[in-house]
Amino acid sequence: MCVDNDSRPPIPPIAGGSAGSRDLSLTSADGTRFMAHAARASKPTGAGMVVIPDVRGLHPYYKELADRFAEIGVDAVAVDFFARTAPSEDRGESFDFMSHVPQTKPDALQADIGAAVTYLRGKDGGEVRSVFSVGFCFGGALSYLQAASGLGYSGVIGFYGWPLGLSRWPDRPKPIDAVSRYKCSVLSLFGGADQGIPQTAVDEFDAACRKAGIKHDSTVYPGAPHSFFDRKQAEFAEASTDAWKRVQAFVRQNTRA
């Protein structure tokens, strides 16, 4: 698990940077309506961000992260995974997310993410010119796979995403296997003390990207654990600050004028 119930992004709010945010429902290609949270920039840059959560689904952490993106001029929408199996829209502490994650299907997850991309490119989402994705852990692997989705991303970002695939669910698509089909730049942010993603995995993914000619900016923060990007993780504040700067720079560099 990446976030606790009281986890929040380690990013100070910017007064007046957002034009507002709201909970809404989006419709997937199979007709499923699923929860999302959208935030609009008061001074849009033309960039849009799909926020792909960890196994918790649309936890408040990810709603707040969408708000933080809007404050820096990036229209954003965070998505949920569990509309097809969860009995309610409650993603709080009592939600048994780990019983639902194995029930998700790669094609359905991709269809839901695709609906978020369509939303960002539409009028309600900001009619963005350049679409990005950012994902965490389970969502980080999904974010890497967006580079091979054919949806025309300008860049994808993974926070402690599993580049060699999800060890708990080995049947799921593996980001490294799709590198030859990537169509955009990749930003990776890892914790050096993440026992689930060793340096060898980071190096193997980086080597695969180099071989395929994919621009891959990868940073490993020494001593930082999995899920270090959290307001609660005060001892890793410097790593979080640097990671957020790198995310912003990556989006600026890859946003079409």
N, C-alpha and C positions, 0 to 999 in steps of 0.2 A: 504494500500500500504506500502511496506517495504522500498523501495529506491526511492529517488528523481532522477531527470535526471542527477544531478551532484554528486550523491553519489558514493563513491568508498570504497573498503575494507580498514580498518585502519591498514594495514600491510606494513611496509617499504620494498621496493624491495631489493633483494639480488643480487648484481652484479655477473654475471657468474654462477648463480645457475640453470638457465634454458637452455635447448638445443634448445629453440625456440617454438613458438606457431603459430597457424594458424586457420583461419575460414575454415570450411569444411561442407559437407552435409553427414548425415548418413541416412540409409534406414531402416525404421521400418518394422515390420513383415507384415503389410498390403500393403507394397510397397511405402508408403509415404516417400518422402525425406524431411528431416527437417534440420534446421540450427543447427550447433554445433560449439564449439570452443575448440580446443585441445592444450594442452601444455605438452611438454616432459621434463623430468628431465635430467640434464647433469650427475648426479650421482644417478641413480634410486635405490630405497630401496626395490623394489618389491611390493610397495603399489600403488594402483590406486584409484582415487576419481571421482565419478560422482557428478557433481555440479548441483543441482536442484533449479532453481530460484524461486523467489516469483512470484506474478501475472504479473510482467512486462515482463516475458519471458527472452530471451537472451539479457539482458541489459548489457552495458559495465562493470558494477559492477561485474557481474558474469564471464565475460571473464577475467577480471583482477584477480579475485580470483583464477581461474584455473591457471593463470601464477604464482601466489604466492605459490600454492601447488607444482608446478613443481620445484620451487626454493628450496624447502626443500626435494626434492627427491621423490615426489609423482606425478606420471603421472596423468593427470587430463583431463576431458572433461566436459564442460558445455553444457546443452541442451536447446532447445527452445520448447515451447508447441503448437505453433499456425500455423503450416504449413498447416493444413487442412482448416483453416478459414480465415486467414489474407490475404489481397490482395497483400502484399509486404513483404519484409524482414526487413523493417524499424521498429525498436523497440525504437525509440527515443521519445521525449516528445510529439509528435503529435499522437503517436499510441494509439488508444482507446482500451487499453487492457481489460478494465472491460466489454466491450461488447463481448469480445472473450472468457474470462475465463468460463462463463456458458456454452459455446458451447463445451468445452473440455469434453472428455469421459474418465472415469477411465481406461478402457481397452486399449484405444489408448495411454494414457499417460504412462501406464505401458509398453506397447510395445516399445515406444520411449526410455524409460529409459533402457529397456532390450537391445536395440540396442547399447546404450552407453557402457553398461557392456561388450557386445561382442567386441566392438571396443577396449576397454582397455585390454582385454585378447588376442587380436590379435597382430600381429607384428607391425602394424602401431601405435598402442596405447601403446606399451611398454611390451606386454606379461606379464602383472602384475600377481603376485601370490595371492595377497590379495586385494579384491575390497571393497571399502567403498562408502557410499553416504553421502552428506551433503545437507540439504535443509533449506530454509528460509520461514517462514510463511506458505503460501499455499504449497510451496515446502518442508517445514519442515514436514508437515503431510505426504506428499508423501515419504519423506525419512524414516520416521518411518515405513511405510508400506513395505518398501523394506526388512525389517527384516523377513517378512512373505511371500516374493515373490518367494522363491524357487531358487533364482539366486545365492546362495552361498556366500553372503556377509560375510566379516569378522567383520563388525561393521557398524552402521548407526548413523548419527548425525543430530539433529534438533536444529536449531536456532529459537527460538520462534515459533516452530511448534505447531500446534493445536492438543494436545493429545486426546481430547475428540471429535474431528471432527471439521469441518469448519462451524461455526455458520451461515454464509451466505448461505451455500450450504449444508443443513442437510442431503441430500440424498447421499452425497459422503461417501466412506468408512471411518470409524473412526479408527484411530490407536489403541485406547484402546480395541476395539472389536477384534483385531487380535493378541493381546499379547500372547495368548496361543499357537500361531503358530510361534512366533518369533524364529529365529535360530541363533541369534548373539547378541553381546553386544550393548547397546544403550547409547549414550551421549546426554544429553539435556541441553540446555543453554537458560535461560529465563530472562526477565526483571521483577524486582519486581513491577514496576509501569505499567506493561502491563495490561490495563483494560480488554482486550479481553481474557487473560489467567490468571485467578485468582489463588492464592495459592491453593485453594481447588482442582482445576483441576490438578495442578502439583502433589499434594499429592495423588490424586486418580490414576493417571497414575503410579506413583512410587509404590503404593501399589499393583496395578495389575501386575507390573513387578516382584515384590518380590514374589507374590503368584505363578507366573508362573516359578519362578526360573531363571529369566532373569537378568543378570547383568545390572544395570541401574545407571549410574553416572549422577546425576542431580544437577545443580547449578542455583540458582536464585540470580541475582545481585540487591541488594536493591536500589530503586530509579530509576533504569534504565528502559526506556520505550521499547515498541515494536520497533524493528529495531535499537537498540542501537549500533549494530556492524557496524559503519559507520565513515569514516574519518571526516565527518562534525560534528559528535557528540563528540566534543572535551572534553566536561565535563564528558564523560563516557569512556575516554581513558584507565583508569585503568581496568575497566571491560572488555573492548575489548582486552587489552593485556593479561589479565588472561584467557579469553575465547580462544584466539588463542593458548596459551600455553597448555590448556586442550585438544584442538583438536589435536595438535601435539603429546602429550603424549598418547592419546587414539589410534591414528593411529600406533604409535610405538609399543605399548603394544599388539596390535591385529594383527600385520603384521607377517605372517609366515616366518620363517627363510629359 
